[in-house]
Amino acid sequence: MAARDDEYDYLFKVVLIGDSGVGKSNLLSRFTRNEFNLESKSTIGVEFATRSIQVDGKVIKSQIWDTAGQERYRAITSAYYRGAVGALLVYDIAKHQSYENCERWLRELRDHADQNIVIALVGNKCDLRHLRAVPTDEARAFAERHRLSFIETSALDATNVEEAFVQILTAVYKIAYDKVSHEEPGPTSWVPHNEQRTINLKQQGVESSRKGCCS
């Protein structure tokens, strides 16, 4: 599904949110570079990486943003979420507190991002089965309650990492493609690289597209 990074039809910004230490940076590096660092340090400020995939014959370039989960970096909030059309809300399946904090992260996301942003709840570190503190069924119920998709991943052994990103990018693409097909004007949420037309994500059908993207 790889494509040349300098040739693409659509560019989508996706943000990673969640507590510090849940594995956001390693999810990013696993998906974009197929790398994992056991000694990765907390992200300082913001970083992003890119990767292109193909969906329905179109090249989708994702710009994935990662930020520190610590409170002292909260000042970057508005700029971090601006223009994002997808989000991975990440918790550590072995740390119940990181899961409990998803409520707060979700509120912040919906306060600052486009109201129709596609969101996936991601239970990371599923390789730590013997240390599991968050039951899969509990997290899935949370996701359904908040109209999120849900998936468990492991950046360490690459379980479902590709699927998590590809499925959310595919869901965003389907919303975007439908919008282009109907030729509806609106504020710029993202711009097709070759067509340079303005897209507005706000439309009927967004909820169902979001809900099924990564289940």
N, C-alpha and C positions, 0 to 999 in steps of 0.2 A: 504493500500500500504506500510505499515511499514515493516521493517525487522530488525533483530538483527544487531546492529551497528558494531560488530566485525566479521561478516561474510558477504563477498561481492565478487562480480565477477569483478566489475570495479570501479575505483576511479576517479572522475572528480573534478577538481578545477573550481569553479565559483566565479567571483568577482562582488562586488556591487560597482558602481561608481555613482557620482552625487554630487551636492552641499550639504554642511552641513545643517542638519535640514529637509531634504526631507523625512526622515523616513526609511533610509537604515537599521539602527540597529533594528528597530522594525519589519521590514520585515524579517530580519534574525531570530529574536527571535520568531516571530509568526510561521515561517515555521519549525524551528528546535525544539522549545520547547512549541509551542502554547501559548506563553506569549506575553503580551503587557504592556509597562510601560509608563504611561502618563507623568512621570517626568524623562524620560531618558535624560541623559546628552550627550553632544557631545563625540563621540568616540575619545580616545586619542591613536594615533598611529594606530595599526592594531589589529584586533581580528578575530577569525574565529570559526565556529561551524560546526558540521557535522550532516547529517541525511541520512538514507538509504531508498530507495524506490524500488519497483519491476517494471521492464519493460520487457515484453515478457518472463517472467519467470526467468530473470536475476536480481540479486541484484545490484543496482547502489548506491554506496556511494558517496554523494556529500560533498565536503569540501568547504564551502562558506566563503569567505573572505570579511570583512567589514573594511573600513578605514575612517578616518576623511576627510571631504570635504574641510577643511581649507587649505589655501595655504602653511602654515608653515610646513605641512607634506609632501610636494611634493618630498622630497629626497627619499622616499621609493618607488617611482614609478616603477623602473625596477624590483625590487624583488617582488613587489605586483602583477604585471601582469605575471611574469614568470610561465609558465606551465598552465596558465588558458585556458580552452577550451570553456568557456561560460561566458557571462557578462550580468548583468542587469543594464541598464542605467536608473537611477531613477530621476524623477523630482516631484515636488509638484504641483498638479493641481490648487492650490490656489495661487501660486507664479510664475508669468509669467517669472521672471528673472531666476528662476531655470530651466525652460524649455529652455529659450534662451541660457543658458550656456551648454546645451546638445551638441551643435556644438563643443565647445572646448573639452568637455569630450570625445566625439567621436574621435576627432583628436588624442588626447593623447592615447586613447585605441588602435587605429590602428597604432600609431607610436611604441608602446611598446609590443603589444600582437601578437600572431600568426595571420597571415593575414586572416585566415579562421575561426576565433573565432565566435561562434554563439552568436548573440547579440539581446536582447529584450529591447525595449523602454518601460519603466514602468511609467505610470502616477499614482502616489500614492496619498493617502488621498482623494479618490473619495467619501468618506462619507461627505466631505465638499462641497456638491453640491451648497449650497447657496453662497459660496465664490469662485466658480470656476472662474479662470482667463485664463485657457488654454482650448479652445474648443476641444472636442474629435476629430472632423474631421481634425482640424489643426495638431494635434499631429500624427494622423494616416497618413496624407499626408507626414509629415516629415519622419516618419518611412518608408513609401513606397519609398520615394525619396532616402533614404540611405540604402535601402535593409535590414531593420530591421523588426522584428516582433513587435507587439504592443499589450499592454494590460493595463487596468486600475485596480488598486488594492486599498484596504484599509487594512492596518495592524491593525487598530483599531477594525473593525468588521469582519476581516478575509476575506473580499470579494476578490476572485481571487488570493489570496496569494499562496495557494496550486497549483492552475493552472499555475501560472507564473513560478514557480520553476520546477514543474513536466514536463511541456511542453518543457522548454529549455533543461532539462536533457534528455528527450526523443529524442529531435532533435540531441543532441550530441551523444547519444548512437547509433542512426541510422547511423550517419556518421562513427562512430567507428566500428560498426558491419559490415558495408559494406567494410570498409578498411581491417578488419581481414579476411573477406571472400575472398578478392582478394590477400591476402598474400603479400602485397607490403611493402618492407622495407622503413625506413626513420627515421628521427630524433625523439626522444622520446617526444611526446606530452602528452601521458598518457600511463599507462601500465595496462592491464587486470590483476587483482589480482592473478588469478589461472594459467594464461598462461604465464605471464612474457615475452610477445613479444612486440616488438617496433612498434609503430603506427605513421604514418604521416598523419595529417589531410588534407594535400594539395592534392586535387583530383577534377575531374569534378563532378558536382552534388552537391557540397557543398552549392552553392548559393541558390538553390531551397529548400534544406533542412532547411537552416537557415531562409529563408523568411517565411516559413509556420509554424514555431514551436509554436508560441503562439498567433496567430491571432484569 
